């Protein structure tokens, strides 16, 4: 679990540096009539849930709303039920310069893929680009940044914004928020008391935790079993790597993923990271020939966000990633070197 902001010396109460940005963002959105919301490429439940929850609230205020992401053309199958309002649109339906743009759970422009140019278009046209995120590595590429690195999920920040707007927490909004919360906290393994209180609030709004969580985390086609067996069977453990804390890694090639959804591949790291002899876990997923999406996870002692940044990516201290091209053995070597320079966590 992350540390918390230091207490204010005058009051002894924890300072809340994000509060002014929340208020400022709410004022801008309250006056907006046309809002476009983005999540990062290959959106997860936190990115898409954040955008859809805020988008629904804005539409109910009479605002024109659209939600999009660079790739793929449709959300993952496990997340499509969250879009009950039909807010998701393909890239070619996004204006070149949206008057008000909200980017959710996206640490850098590169993570927007084909939609990165819309940020520049909005800024050049004098519009607002509101960035809502919890990644410590966020590069502050917008005009207003609501970034709280202590929030366990971006949906936590979105809920604060919804409250500031006076939006009703109805069931569809609560389901979107809960989906982001349960996935980004690893089923509340990394969750503060405050986060559990928010989860309780969402349950009181009518969320069915089993019905919401099962398609996100506990449902896979039979073909996933064969892929998992092959990939894990070829995994490698390096006990002396990662500053002596242990490093385990596996590679998912295109041939392994044939017929499987992206979310099936994303789940590999959750199984591999249970290796007791390794502090750090990496999974390389081949997205196109010799083009890789790399996920890094640490248990509690090493800053893999620092390692990911050294490899051209970013993320959290315990969960991060990057993209790369080339041979997997060369990418593993670059990770190995970056881990040797990664700082220990308090």
C-alpha positions as a printed Julia matrix, in Angstrom:
346×3 Matrix{Float64}:
   0.0     0.0     0.0
   1.27    3.47   -0.74
   2.42    5.95    1.82
   0.23    8.9     2.7
   0.84   12.66    2.42
   2.7    14.18    5.33
   0.68   15.98    7.99
   0.32   19.74    7.78
   2.66   21.27   10.4
   0.07   23.79   11.55
  -2.91   21.52   12.06
  -1.56   18.0    12.38
  -4.12   17.0     9.71
  -2.92   15.38    6.5
  -2.64   17.93    3.74
  -4.72   17.41    0.62
  -2.8    18.97   -2.28
  -5.23   17.54   -4.82
  -8.32   19.31   -3.48
  -7.8    22.62   -5.38
  -7.4    20.74   -8.67
 -10.58   18.74   -7.99
 -12.51   21.95   -7.39
 -11.04   23.62  -10.49
 -11.83   20.61  -12.7
 -15.4    20.44  -11.4
 -15.95   24.11  -12.23
 -14.72   23.65  -15.78
 -16.81   20.52  -16.34
 -19.91   22.1   -14.82
 -19.76   24.76  -17.56
 -18.85   22.42  -20.41
 -21.35   21.44  -23.09
 -19.19   19.02  -25.11
 -16.7    16.72  -23.37
 -14.48   13.98  -24.81
 -12.95   11.46  -22.43
  -9.94    9.25  -23.2
  -8.43    6.19  -21.58
  -5.03    4.76  -22.41
  -4.47    2.24  -25.21
  -5.73   -1.25  -24.37
  -7.87    0.23  -21.59
  -8.26   -1.63  -18.33
 -11.15   -1.38  -15.88
  -9.69    1.65  -14.11
  -9.16    3.66  -17.31
 -12.47    2.76  -18.95
 -14.46    2.74  -15.71
 -13.19    6.22  -14.85
 -14.1     7.64  -18.25
 -17.52    5.99  -18.4
 -18.5     6.95  -14.85
 -17.62   10.6   -15.38
 -19.06   10.54  -18.9
 -22.43    9.24  -17.68
 -22.62   11.93  -15.01
 -21.84   14.64  -17.55
 -24.38   13.32  -20.04
 -27.05   13.43  -17.35
 -26.24   17.13  -16.98
 -27.11   17.59  -20.68
 -23.55   17.49  -22.0
 -22.55   15.91  -25.31
 -20.17   13.1   -24.33
 -17.92   10.64  -26.13
 -15.36    8.15  -24.77
 -12.5     6.71  -26.82
  -9.02    5.15  -26.73
  -6.27    4.62  -29.29
  -6.44    0.84  -29.59
  -8.17   -1.56  -30.03
 -11.34   -0.49  -31.86
 -13.6    -1.92  -29.13
 -13.16   -2.27  -25.37
 -12.13   -5.67  -24.03
 -15.1    -8.03  -23.98
 -15.02   -8.23  -20.19
 -15.57   -4.45  -19.93
 -18.21   -3.84  -22.59
 -21.14   -4.2   -20.2
 -19.89   -1.13  -18.34
 -20.84    1.05  -21.32
 -24.58    0.91  -20.83
 -25.0     4.4   -22.29
 -23.17    3.69  -25.55
 -20.58    6.4   -24.92
 -17.62    4.64  -26.56
 -16.84    5.8   -30.1
 -14.05    4.81  -32.52
 -11.03    7.05  -33.04
 -12.31    8.46  -36.33
 -15.36    9.93  -34.56
 -13.24   11.98  -32.16
 -12.9    15.67  -33.16
  -9.43   16.9   -34.06
  -9.68   19.53  -31.32
 -12.29   18.6   -28.68
 -13.35   21.75  -26.8
 -12.97   19.99  -23.45
 -10.85   16.88  -23.14
 -10.53   14.66  -20.06
  -7.77   12.03  -20.05
  -8.16    9.26  -17.47
  -5.52    6.96  -15.97
  -2.91    7.85  -18.59
   0.58    8.8   -17.46
   1.94   10.17  -20.73
   0.95   11.21  -24.24
   2.55    8.07  -25.64
  -0.02    5.97  -23.78
  -2.77    7.58  -25.88
  -1.51    6.08  -29.12
  -3.41    7.41  -32.13
  -5.28    9.93  -29.99
  -2.22   11.8   -28.71
  -2.58   14.47  -31.38
  -6.04   15.44  -30.03
  -4.37   16.77  -26.88
  -2.26   19.2   -28.91
  -5.3    20.1   -31.01
  -7.35   21.01  -27.97
  -4.57   23.06  -26.37
  -3.81   24.92  -29.62
  -7.52   25.76  -29.97
  -7.59   27.19  -26.44
  -9.54   24.31  -24.91
  -9.1    22.49  -21.63
  -7.19   19.21  -21.24
  -7.96   17.82  -17.79
  -5.7    14.93  -16.77
  -7.07   12.65  -14.02
  -4.55   10.07  -12.91
  -2.83    8.27  -10.04
   0.47    7.35  -11.71
   3.5     8.81   -9.94
   5.22    9.03  -13.34
   2.54   11.28  -14.91
   4.28   13.79  -17.2
   1.71   16.63  -16.74
   0.87   17.08  -20.41
  -2.51   18.8   -20.0
  -3.74   22.23  -18.93
  -5.13   21.05  -15.57
  -3.83   18.07  -13.65
  -5.84   16.19  -11.04
  -3.1    13.72  -10.16
  -3.02   11.92   -6.82
  -0.2     9.4    -6.6
  -1.55    8.19   -3.25
  -4.89    7.08   -4.73
  -5.02    3.33   -5.29
  -7.0     3.82   -8.51
  -8.02    6.67  -10.79
 -11.68    5.9   -10.03
 -11.02    7.13   -6.49
 -10.2    10.58   -7.88
 -13.15   10.47  -10.27
 -15.5     9.82   -7.35
 -14.17   12.93   -5.61
 -14.84   14.89   -8.79
 -18.37   13.47   -9.08
 -19.08   14.49   -5.49
 -17.77   18.0    -6.18
 -20.13   18.17   -9.18
 -23.03   17.02   -7.01
 -23.62   14.03   -9.3
 -25.88   11.21   -8.18
 -24.03    7.96   -7.5
 -26.42    5.69   -9.37
 -25.85    1.99  -10.0
 -24.27    2.23  -13.5
 -21.76    4.81  -12.25
 -21.05    2.8    -9.1
 -20.4    -0.36  -11.17
 -17.86    1.46  -13.32
 -16.09    2.78  -10.25
 -16.13   -0.6    -8.48
 -14.68   -2.34  -11.55
 -11.7     0.01  -11.53
 -11.28   -0.26   -7.78
 -11.36   -4.05   -7.48
  -8.91   -4.57  -10.34
  -6.35   -1.87   -9.52
  -6.18   -2.92   -5.86
  -5.82   -6.64   -6.76
  -9.14   -7.44   -5.11
  -8.39   -4.99   -2.27
  -5.04   -6.54   -1.36
  -3.48   -3.09   -1.82
  -6.2    -0.89   -0.34
  -6.3     1.63    2.48
  -9.09    1.94    5.01
 -10.4     4.87    2.96
 -10.57    2.68   -0.14
 -12.56    0.04    1.72
 -14.94    2.79    2.84
 -15.41    3.83   -0.78
 -16.05    0.21   -1.75
 -18.73   -0.01    0.94
 -20.34    3.13   -0.45
 -20.43    1.59   -3.93
 -22.01   -1.59   -2.56
 -24.66    0.5    -0.84
 -25.37    2.06   -4.25
 -26.37   -1.42   -5.43
 -23.21   -2.97   -6.87
 -23.21   -6.78   -6.88
 -19.54   -7.57   -6.18
 -19.63  -11.13   -7.5
 -21.44  -10.24  -10.72
 -19.13   -7.28  -11.32
 -15.86   -9.0   -10.42
 -16.28  -12.45  -11.98
 -16.09  -11.41  -15.67
 -13.13   -9.16  -14.88
 -10.95  -11.57  -12.91
 -12.38  -15.07  -12.71
 -13.63  -16.03  -16.17
 -11.45  -17.48  -18.95
 -12.03  -19.66  -22.03
 -10.67  -23.19  -21.96
  -7.94  -22.21  -24.43
  -6.47  -19.96  -21.74
  -5.47  -23.06  -19.79
  -3.27  -24.38  -22.6
  -1.69  -20.98  -23.2
  -0.97  -20.59  -19.51
   0.55  -24.05  -19.24
   2.91  -23.41  -22.17
   3.95  -19.92  -21.12
   4.51  -20.8   -17.45
   6.34  -23.96  -18.43
   8.92  -21.83  -20.22
   9.19  -19.17  -17.49
  12.62  -18.47  -16.01
  13.62  -17.69  -12.43
  16.77  -15.68  -11.66
  17.2   -15.77   -7.86
  20.2   -13.41   -7.8
  18.7   -10.73  -10.07
  16.7    -7.67   -8.96
  19.38   -6.7    -6.46
  19.38  -10.18   -5.02
  15.63  -10.25   -4.39
  14.78  -12.56   -7.31
  13.37  -12.01  -10.8
  10.94  -14.27  -12.67
   9.87  -13.66  -16.26
   7.84  -15.22  -19.04
   7.15  -14.5   -22.7
   3.79  -14.67  -24.46
   4.37  -14.93  -28.21
   1.81  -14.31  -30.94
   1.44  -18.04  -31.49
   0.58  -18.5   -27.8
  -2.19  -15.92  -27.92
  -4.0   -17.12  -31.04
  -7.75  -16.96  -30.43
  -7.43  -15.38  -26.98
  -8.51  -11.93  -25.84
  -6.06   -9.35  -24.53
  -7.43   -9.71  -21.0
  -6.52  -13.4   -21.02
  -2.91  -12.46  -21.72
  -2.95   -9.73  -19.08
  -3.83  -12.3   -16.42
  -0.59  -14.25  -16.9
   1.36  -11.91  -14.67
  -1.04  -12.4   -11.77
  -0.27  -16.12  -11.77
   3.48  -15.75  -12.35
   3.89  -13.2    -9.58
   2.9   -15.79   -6.97
   6.48  -17.17   -7.29
   7.76  -17.02   -3.72
  11.43  -16.79   -4.71
  11.02  -13.6    -6.78
  10.38  -10.01   -5.72
   9.98   -8.85   -9.33
   7.88  -10.35  -12.13
   7.93   -9.47  -15.83
   5.74  -10.67  -18.68
   6.52   -9.85  -22.31
   3.48   -9.94  -24.61
   4.08   -9.89  -28.36
   1.56   -7.47  -29.88
   3.0    -7.68  -33.43
   6.1    -9.45  -34.75
   8.99   -8.36  -32.5
   6.83   -5.65  -30.88
   6.27   -6.17  -27.18
   4.17   -4.86  -24.34
   6.03   -5.46  -21.07
   4.42   -5.58  -17.63
   6.46   -5.34  -14.43
   5.3    -6.09  -10.89
   7.05   -6.02   -7.51
   5.83   -7.45   -4.24
   6.83   -4.66   -1.85
  10.56   -3.96   -1.77
  11.77   -2.65   -5.16
  10.63    0.32   -7.26
   9.78   -1.19  -10.66
   8.34    2.15  -11.77
  11.91    3.43  -11.79
  13.0     0.4   -13.83
  10.16    0.88  -16.33
  11.08    4.54  -16.76
  14.65    3.5   -17.55
  13.22    1.31  -20.31
  11.08    4.09  -21.77
   7.85    3.5   -19.87
   6.49    4.28  -16.44
   3.8     3.55  -13.91
   3.62    2.87  -10.2
   6.32    1.81   -7.78
   4.92   -1.73   -7.61
   3.23   -1.98  -11.03
   4.52   -0.51  -14.26
   5.33   -1.27  -17.87
   6.73   -0.19  -21.19
   6.72   -1.1   -24.89
   9.74   -2.33  -26.81
  10.9    -3.77  -30.09
  13.44   -6.5   -30.77
  14.41   -9.87  -29.38
  12.88  -10.87  -26.04
  16.26  -11.86  -24.61
  17.56   -8.33  -25.29
  14.52   -6.81  -23.59
  14.98   -9.06  -20.56
  18.6    -7.94  -20.37
  17.51   -4.29  -20.38
  15.08   -5.03  -17.55
  17.77   -6.89  -15.63
  20.1    -3.88  -15.85
  17.33   -1.43  -14.9
  16.43   -3.5   -11.85
  20.03   -3.33  -10.7
  19.61    0.47  -10.51
  16.09    0.49   -9.08
  15.81    1.9    -5.53
  14.53   -0.04   -2.58
  11.2     1.04   -1.14
  10.79    2.12    2.46
